[in-house]
Amino acid sequence: MPVEPETKKIGVVLFQLGGPDSLEAVEPFLYNLFCDPDIINFPGAFLARKFIAKQISTRRVITVAEHYREIGGKSPIRDLTMDQAASLETALRKTIDAKVFVAMRYWNPSTRDAIEAMRKEKFDKLVLLPLYPQYSTATTASSFKEWKKQAELMGYTAPPATSISSYQDHPLYIEAIKENLDIAYARFAGIPSDQIDIVFSAHGIPLSLVKGGDPYPGHIRETVDSIVATGQWPSPHQLCFQSKVGPLKWLRPSLTETIADLAQKGRKNLLIVPVAFVTEHIETLHEINIEARAEAEHLGISRYEMMPALNSHPKFIQCLESLVLSNC
């Protein structure tokens, strides 16, 4: 159905962290990541940040590249995010004149790429929509800062914009996870529910951010509480964190600590639920599904399952559509 000419034109920017699209891209991707002031931040860090980023990326590239090789030679995050963008645009164009762009924080298409594409068209309103349901300075704020910085550097006079900071308990987001969790839970057919442990695993952040007022841990708990209340599974559940990098103290317990604790208690059936990850990437496909799985099997866990990420789950796309429509 064609859009009426007088309809306002809406530009939507989906923000995501990004990931290397080849093995050769691993080192520069890591360098970009650790050059972010919201990742490497301490008094006087600006003087040494690039040096530190180079040291870390050079030191880690061989191991990290091998991890990417084991999941297909690249991160799937670009392809999956572009699919999400296409699905969202199709949904939005049923009711409004909208175009969706992707801005990756640490790789391509970059924020500059998104702005370059957007400046070729005229929009009446922008909706800035991070693919991080839970707000954190390390993700949401970092992407917004990069947007503002690049827009200023490129001289892009953006139309009025609405920034969506978080949607950690949006009913459609929760329902999408619940449906994926139901499918994964069904793999334990024949096993008593009280013998199945649902382990929600979220990306961790340094405790220094939390002490500075970062709401991320609270948002994650709101998400988990909403999922559990919606799903009503009769199995015990717990929340843990993963992906710690560097010597700083991070949110705990970690995924590996949680698996070890459950194994020590004689628990044998684990369902790992990646929460806050809306697409598959290295943290789900390798850290959870390869590294943590191997550790669980080594510790005597007999059944280990992982819930897939949402990717372009219809209800998650409906969630994004709802957020855009209510903010344009």
Sequence and secondary structure as in RCSB ss.txt:
>XXXX:A:sequence
MPVEPETKKIGVVLFQLGGPDSLEAVEPFLYNLFCDPDIINFPGAFLARKFIAKQISTRRVITVAEHYREIGGKS
PIRDLTMDQAASLETALRKTIDAKVFVAMRYWNPSTRDAIEAMRKEKFDKLVLLPLYPQYSTATTASSFKEWKKQ
AELMGYTAPPATSISSYQDHPLYIEAIKENLDIAYARFAGIPSDQIDIVFSAHGIPLSLVKGGDPYPGHIRETVD
SIVATGQWPSPHQLCFQSKVGPLKWLRPSLTETIADLAQKGRKNLLIVPVAFVTEHIETLHEINIEARAEAEHLG
ISRYEMMPALNSHPKFIQCLESLVLSNC
>XXXX:A:secstr
    TTS EEEEEEEE    SSGGGHHHHHHHHHT TTTS STTHHHHHHHHHHHHHHHHHHHHHHHHHHTTSS 
SHHHHHHHHHHHHHHHHTTTSEEEEEEEESSSSSBHHHHHHHHTTS  SEEEEEES SS  IIIIIHHHHHHHHH
HHHTT     EEE    TT HHHHHHHHHHHHHHHGGGTTS GGGEEEEEEEE  BHHHHHTT  HHHHHHHHHH
HHHHHH  SS EEEEEE   SSS BSSSBHHHHHHHHHHTT  EEEEEE S  S  HIIIIIIIIIIHHHHHHTT
 SEEEE    TT HHHHHHHHHHHHTT 
